[in-house]
């Protein structure tokens, strides 16, 4: 079995584009992450870098 990898994304926009289809499979459970990524893609006001955006992947498919 292929090992899992933690894939760090450089910005909320890159994270959102990669993870949104997976997150939307369970939208009610993931609405906070979806909302924060969309908001921070527009403005980082009120947040201090570095922010950590990552997915957990196996065989280039998101598992977490």
C-alpha angles and dihedrals in degrees: 000000000000113000120246120251134204107227115198118208121210097223142014090252094056090045092048094050091050100040105031097088090051094043092049091060085077100022097164091055094045102039094110093055091043092050095046093049091050093046095046091047086066101036136003092197111144095019127094121215142271098068116177117226115176145153129205110230141182120188089355090300122117115246098166 
